[in-house]
């Protein structure tokens, strides 16, 4: 398969079953029936997530942009922070989240379900209130199929695609809403009119639970960076242009969390706020846009399933000024196909956030930067590459999932070696005759060299074919087998995951073999 040829669409049920079976992702609180919108990572998933986070940290923070020079010809400079999940609530007032971080929602009086109104579409002719209009949840194939089946039945014939009109419920009049049937309802007119629903989780630090003491779980990690901008300037030797980076959890009370870990209520972000002079912002925006796209490609998302999409003018966020750009790195997930879902956004935020925090009535600090070279004081513009870590893990899982009927496992996970949660496995052919002892020593040697990059599996039991199959589903790139000859000639058989090729290598070269394949030299 060539790098640009599209991968066949996989079934999410199959991927989710493998994630549960092999310990990538579990339903949170599963023994109590779960909790909607929350997911736990198992042993393999936790390591996969760490590997992706570490790759981002290494390539963005420790070795910014993998050593590339910026558009000014100088090395890119990034410093890290780690800010609190709970901040003074005035942070969210200044940023606009308290007043404006809302989704339109509708409730169904019959089913008692709640839906995002902008993710509910209508089937039928808009404006025709003489018959029923059937709603469905956007990006939900089952919901769409149900709505279409109901509409065909109502019209007493199968309708063509050309006869079906779609529009968001937010665009419907009160009369049109009266003939709209909700996705889980049997009667028309049960949907309420759309109303605003704030997505932030509130909490009450301290012993008193009243409005005066209400705080919020952060809905994004970015604001923790902006409110520490002056602290960073004052305590380090960084000069504009430079970036501040952090990873961490964020929380949004999604009305309809769905599509596995794609839209959940607790998630992790990897963000940079890159500060630059306004006159250089367009160049820095283009730089970050292009490099972030190439970074995702370097980790294996390199094909027709990955695109870079520039936003249209009517999509630009409230913080974007005239002429500012916003792009999304998007991946074709199985549940969005043939469309794409956002993986990372790269936005020119202008100086919106610094200005908002500086101008808030409760703020006591001026956030202008004094540029000695320009002899100028100004609020820098900001370029924000903001990636979803959980979405990155999910995209990596989807891309890695490779059906192969010739294998006992019928599927293997073709992770980029840098992301693979298990870097190598060591198997004694049988659990006797000195083979386990040789295998344990080899596994220990590999852990000393590569343990910080991922697990080294040692498994002395079970049929060798079943052990290979388990490692295929775990995405382990290399399996070393100790057999009878290993005791005399000090060689082992190494099996390569993707090609199934096997070769003999000496025990003392096993670590070098793995290092070479991982690109570590």
C-alpha positions in Angstrom: 0.0 0.0 0.0 1.4 3.4 -1.0 1.8 6.2 1.5 -1.0 8.2 -0.2 -3.5 5.4 -0.9 -6.6 5.5 1.3 -7.0 3.0 4.0 -10.2 1.0 4.0 -12.7 2.3 6.6 -12.7 0.1 9.7 -15.6 -0.7 12.0 -15.5 1.2 15.2 -17.1 -1.7 17.0 -14.1 -3.9 16.0 -11.6 -1.3 17.1 -13.3 -0.7 20.4 -13.5 -4.4 21.1 -9.7 -4.7 20.5 -9.1 -1.7 22.8 -11.0 -3.4 25.6 -9.5 -6.9 24.9 -5.9 -5.7 24.9 -6.1 -3.0 27.5 -5.9 0.2 25.5 -9.1 1.9 26.6 -11.8 1.0 29.1 -15.2 2.6 29.9 -14.7 4.7 33.1 -16.4 3.2 36.1 -17.4 0.2 34.1 -18.2 -2.1 37.1 -20.9 0.4 38.0 -22.3 0.7 34.5 -20.0 3.4 33.3 -20.4 7.2 33.1 -21.1 8.9 29.8 -18.3 10.9 28.3 -15.4 9.5 30.4 -12.8 6.9 29.5 -9.9 5.2 31.3 -6.7 4.1 29.6 -5.5 0.6 30.4 -1.8 -0.5 30.5 -1.2 -0.4 26.7 -3.3 2.8 26.2 -1.6 4.6 29.1 1.8 3.9 27.5 0.6 4.8 24.0 -0.8 8.1 25.3 2.5 8.8 27.2 4.5 8.0 24.0 2.5 10.5 22.0 2.7 13.1 24.7 6.5 12.5 25.1 6.9 12.8 21.3 5.1 16.2 21.4 7.1 17.3 24.4 10.4 16.3 22.8 9.7 17.9 19.4 8.0 21.0 20.6 9.5 21.9 24.0 12.9 20.2 24.4 14.0 20.4 20.7 11.5 23.0 19.3 10.2 22.2 15.9 12.9 19.4 15.7 15.6 22.0 15.3 14.0 24.0 12.4 14.7 27.7 12.2 11.7 30.0 12.3 10.7 32.4 9.5 13.1 34.9 11.1 16.0 32.6 10.5 16.6 31.9 14.2 16.0 28.8 16.3 12.4 28.5 17.7 12.3 29.1 21.4 9.7 27.4 23.7 9.5 27.2 27.5 7.1 25.0 29.5 4.6 25.7 32.2 2.2 23.5 34.2 -0.8 25.5 35.5 -3.7 24.6 37.7 -6.9 23.0 36.6 -8.8 25.4 38.9 -8.1 29.1 38.6 -9.7 32.3 39.9 -13.1 32.4 38.2 -12.3 35.9 37.0 -9.9 34.2 34.5 -12.9 32.7 32.8 -14.9 36.0 33.0 -12.1 37.8 31.2 -11.6 35.1 28.6 -15.3 35.2 27.7 -16.0 31.6 28.8 -18.5 32.4 31.6 -20.7 34.5 29.3 -20.1 32.9 25.9 -18.9 29.3 26.2 -22.2 27.9 25.3 -23.7 25.3 22.9 -27.3 25.5 21.7 -29.3 22.5 23.0 -32.7 21.1 22.7 -34.5 18.7 25.1 -37.0 16.0 24.1 -40.1 16.0 26.3 -40.8 12.4 25.3 -37.5 10.6 25.6 -36.0 13.0 28.2 -32.8 13.1 26.0 -30.8 16.2 25.4 -29.1 17.0 22.1 -26.8 19.7 20.7 -29.1 21.7 18.4 -26.2 22.4 15.9 -25.6 18.7 15.7 -29.3 17.9 15.0 -30.3 18.1 11.4 -33.7 17.8 9.7 -34.8 15.6 6.9 -37.5 16.8 4.7 -38.3 20.1 2.9 -37.4 23.1 5.1 -40.4 25.4 5.5 -42.9 22.6 4.8 -44.9 22.4 8.0 -47.6 20.2 6.5 -45.8 17.0 7.4 -43.3 15.6 9.8 -39.6 16.5 9.7 -37.3 13.9 11.3 -34.2 14.8 13.2 -30.9 12.9 13.7 -27.6 13.5 15.5 -24.9 14.6 13.1 -22.0 12.1 12.6 -24.1 9.3 13.9 -24.8 6.8 11.2 -27.4 4.8 13.2 -29.3 7.9 14.1 -29.3 9.1 10.4 -30.4 5.7 9.2 -33.3 5.6 11.7 -34.4 9.1 10.7 -34.3 8.3 7.0 -36.2 5.1 7.5 -38.9 7.0 9.3 -39.1 9.6 6.6 -39.3 7.0 3.8 -42.2 5.4 5.8 -43.9 8.7 6.3 -43.7 9.5 2.6 -44.6 5.9 1.7 -41.7 5.5 -0.7 -37.9 5.4 -0.7 -36.5 9.0 -1.2 -33.4 9.8 -3.1 -30.5 11.8 -1.7 -31.5 14.7 -3.9 -35.0 14.9 -2.3 -33.6 15.1 1.3 -32.8 18.6 2.6 -30.8 19.0 5.8 -30.5 22.0 8.1 -29.6 22.7 11.8 -32.5 22.9 14.2 -31.3 26.3 15.2 -32.5 27.6 11.8 -36.1 26.3 12.3 -39.1 28.4 13.2 -41.4 27.6 16.1 -43.9 26.2 13.6 -41.3 24.0 12.0 -40.2 22.7 15.4 -43.7 21.5 16.1 -43.5 18.9 13.3 -40.0 17.8 14.1 -39.6 14.3 15.5 -36.6 13.8 17.8 -34.1 10.9 17.2 -35.5 8.9 20.0 -39.1 10.1 20.0 -42.2 8.6 18.4 -44.3 11.7 18.1 -43.7 15.1 16.6 -43.4 18.3 18.5 -41.6 17.0 21.5 -38.4 19.0 21.0 -38.0 22.3 22.9 -36.7 25.4 21.3 -32.9 25.7 21.3 -31.4 27.4 24.3 -27.9 28.1 25.6 -26.1 25.5 27.7 -22.8 26.5 29.4 -20.1 23.8 28.9 -18.0 24.5 32.0 -18.1 22.3 35.0 -18.4 24.3 38.2 -17.0 23.5 41.6 -16.8 25.1 45.1 -13.3 25.2 46.6 -13.5 25.5 50.4 -16.3 24.8 52.9 -19.0 27.2 51.6 -21.0 26.3 48.6 -22.6 29.5 47.2 -22.3 31.7 44.1 -19.6 33.9 45.7 -17.3 30.8 46.1 -18.0 29.1 42.7 -15.1 28.2 40.5 -14.7 26.2 37.4 -12.7 23.3 36.0 -10.7 24.7 33.1 -12.3 24.1 29.7 -8.9 24.7 28.0 -5.3 24.9 29.0 -4.5 28.1 27.1 -5.7 30.6 29.7 -3.2 29.3 32.2 -0.5 30.3 29.8 -1.8 33.7 29.1 -2.2 34.7 32.8 1.4 33.6 33.4 2.8 35.5 30.4 4.4 38.3 32.5 5.7 35.8 35.1 7.5 33.9 32.4 9.0 37.1 30.9 10.1 38.3 34.3 11.7 35.0 35.5 13.4 33.8 32.3 15.6 35.3 29.6 13.1 34.6 26.7 12.4 37.4 24.3 9.7 37.7 21.7 9.3 35.8 19.5 8.9 32.8 21.8 6.3 30.2 22.9 4.9 28.8 26.1 3.8 25.2 26.1 1.9 22.9 28.3 0.0 19.7 28.3 -2.9 18.8 30.7 -6.5 17.9 31.4 -9.4 20.1 30.4 -13.1 19.6 31.0 -16.2 20.4 29.0 -19.7 19.4 29.9 -20.6 18.2 26.4 -24.3 17.8 25.8 -23.9 14.7 23.7 -20.5 13.1 24.2 -20.0 10.3 21.6 -17.8 8.6 19.1 -15.6 6.8 21.7 -12.9 9.2 23.0 -13.4 11.7 20.2 -15.9 13.9 22.1 -15.6 13.3 25.8 -16.1 15.4 29.0 -12.6 15.0 30.3 -9.7 15.2 27.8 -6.1 16.2 27.5 -4.6 19.0 25.4 -1.1 19.8 24.1 -0.9 23.5 23.4 1.6 26.2 22.5 0.9 29.9 22.7 3.6 31.5 20.5 4.0 35.2 21.0 5.4 37.4 18.2 5.3 41.0 17.0 2.0 41.7 15.1 4.0 42.5 11.9 5.4 39.0 11.9 2.3 37.1 12.9 1.3 35.9 9.4 4.7 34.4 8.8 4.7 32.6 12.2 1.1 31.4 11.6 2.1 29.8 8.2 5.2 28.3 9.9 3.3 26.6 12.7 0.5 25.5 10.4 2.8 23.7 8.0 5.1 22.2 10.7 2.3 20.8 12.7 0.9 19.1 9.7 4.3 17.6 8.9 4.7 16.5 12.5 1.5 14.4 12.5 2.7 12.9 9.2 6.0 11.9 10.7 4.1 9.8 13.3 2.4 7.6 10.7 -0.7 9.6 9.8 0.6 10.1 6.3 -2.1 9.4 3.7 -5.4 10.5 2.4 -6.9 10.2 5.9 -5.0 13.4 7.0 -5.7 16.8 5.6 -4.9 20.5 6.4 -8.0 22.6 6.1 -8.0 26.4 6.2 -11.1 27.9 7.8 -13.5 30.0 5.8 -14.1 33.6 6.9 -17.5 32.7 8.4 -15.8 30.0 10.6 -13.2 32.3 12.3 -13.4 32.5 16.1 -14.2 35.6 18.0 -10.6 36.2 18.8 -9.5 36.3 15.2 -8.9 39.8 13.7 -9.4 40.7 10.1 -7.0 38.8 7.9 -6.0 36.3 10.6 -5.8 32.7 9.7 -7.1 29.5 11.3 -6.4 26.0 10.1 -7.3 22.5 11.3 -5.3 19.3 10.9 -8.1 16.9 10.4 -8.2 13.1 10.3 -10.8 10.9 8.6 -12.1 8.8 11.5 -14.4 5.9 10.8 -17.3 7.7 12.4 -16.7 10.9 10.3 -16.0 9.2 7.0 -16.1 10.3 4.3 -15.7 13.6 6.2 -12.9 14.5 8.7 -12.7 15.4 12.3 -10.5 18.0 14.0 -7.2 16.7 15.4 -5.4 20.0 16.0 -6.3 23.7 15.4 -3.7 26.3 14.5 -5.0 29.8 15.1 -3.8 33.3 14.9 -5.4 34.6 18.1 -4.1 38.2 17.7 -3.6 39.8 21.1 -7.2 39.1 22.2 -6.4 37.1 25.3 -3.6 39.3 26.7 -5.7 42.3 26.1 -8.8 40.7 27.8 -6.8 39.8 30.9 -5.0 43.2 31.1 -8.2 45.1 30.7 -10.4 43.1 33.1 -11.4 45.4 36.0 -10.1 43.0 38.6 -6.7 42.6 36.9 -3.7 44.4 38.5 -1.0 43.7 36.0 -0.1 45.3 32.7 0.9 42.6 30.1 2.6 44.7 27.5 6.0 43.5 26.4 8.9 46.0 26.0 10.9 45.1 23.0 14.4 46.6 23.5 15.5 45.9 19.9 12.5 47.8 18.5 12.3 50.2 21.5 8.6 49.5 21.5 6.0 48.5 24.1 3.2 46.3 22.7 0.9 43.4 23.4 2.3 40.5 21.2 0.1 38.6 18.8 -0.3 34.9 19.5 -0.2 31.9 17.3 -1.8 28.8 18.9 -1.2 25.3 17.8 -3.6 23.4 20.0 -3.8 19.6 19.7 -6.0 17.0 21.3 -3.9 14.3 22.9 -6.9 11.9 23.3 -7.9 12.5 19.7 -4.3 12.0 18.6 -4.3 8.6 20.4 -7.6 7.7 18.8 -6.3 8.7 15.3 -3.2 6.6 15.9 -5.3 3.6 16.9 -7.5 4.0 13.9 -4.5 4.3 11.5 -2.7 1.4 13.1 -5.6 -1.0 12.9 -4.7 -3.3 10.0 -6.9 -6.4 9.2 -4.9 -9.4 8.0 -6.7 -12.7 7.5 -3.4 -14.6 7.1 -2.6 -14.0 10.8 -4.0 -16.0 13.7 -5.0 -12.6 15.3 -6.7 -11.5 12.0 -5.5 -8.0 12.8 -2.4 -6.2 13.8 -1.7 -2.7 15.1 0.8 -1.0 12.8 1.9 1.7 15.2 4.8 4.0 14.3 7.7 2.5 16.3 8.0 5.7 18.2 4.5 5.3 19.5 4.3 1.6 20.0 3.5 0.9 23.7 5.5 -2.3 23.7 8.9 -1.8 22.0 10.0 -5.5 22.0 9.0 -8.9 23.4 11.2 -11.8 24.4 9.8 -15.3 24.2 11.5 -18.5 25.3 10.3 -21.1 22.9 9.6 -23.4 25.8 9.6 -22.7 29.5 12.5 -25.0 30.4 16.0 -26.2 29.3 17.6 -22.9 30.3 15.7 -20.8 27.7 13.8 -18.7 30.3 17.1 -17.7 31.9 18.5 -16.5 28.6 15.3 -14.7 27.8 15.1 -13.0 31.2 18.7 -11.6 30.7 17.9 -10.3 27.2 14.7 -8.7 28.4 16.6 -7.0 31.3 19.2 -5.7 28.9 16.5 -4.3 26.5 14.7 -2.6 29.5 17.9 -0.9 30.5 18.3 0.5 27.0 14.7 1.2 25.9 12.5 1.0 29.1 12.0 4.7 29.1 10.5 4.5 25.6 8.0 1.7 26.3 7.5 -1.7 27.8 9.7 -4.7 27.1 7.5 -7.8 27.4 8.8 -11.2 28.7 6.4 -14.1 28.3 7.7 -17.6 28.8 4.4 -19.5 28.5 1.7 -20.4 26.0 1.9 -21.5 22.4 4.4 -19.3 20.5 1.8 -18.6 17.8 -0.6 -17.2 20.4 2.1 -15.1 21.9 2.9 -13.6 18.5 -0.8 -13.0 18.0 -1.1 -11.1 21.3 1.8 -8.9 20.4 0.4 -8.3 16.9 -2.8 -6.9 18.6 -0.7 -4.9 21.0 1.3 -3.4 18.1 4.8 -4.7 19.3 7.2 -4.2 16.4 9.8 -6.8 17.3 9.6 -10.3 19.0 12.7 -12.1 20.0 12.4 -15.9 20.4 14.9 -18.0 22.4 15.2 -21.6 21.1 17.5 -24.5 21.6 20.1 -23.1 19.2 20.3 -19.9 21.2 22.0 -21.9 24.0 24.8 -23.0 21.8 25.3 -20.3 19.1 24.1 -17.3 21.2 21.7 -16.1 18.5 17.9 -15.5 18.6 15.2 -15.2 16.0 13.7 -11.8 15.6 10.2 -11.4 14.0 9.3 -8.1 12.5 5.6 -7.2 13.0 4.7 -5.6 9.7 6.4 -8.0 7.2 6.5 -11.1 9.4 10.1 -11.5 8.2 12.3 -13.5 10.6 16.1 -13.4 10.9 18.8 -14.6 13.3 20.8 -12.0 15.2 23.3 -12.5 17.9 22.2 -11.9 21.5 24.8 -9.2 22.0 23.4 -7.3 18.9 19.7 -7.5 19.9 19.8 -4.0 21.5 21.6 -2.5 18.6 19.1 -4.1 16.2 16.1 -2.5 18.1 17.9 0.9 18.3 18.5 0.9 14.6 14.9 0.0 13.8 13.7 2.7 16.2 15.9 5.3 14.5 18.1 5.7 17.6 21.3 4.9 15.9 
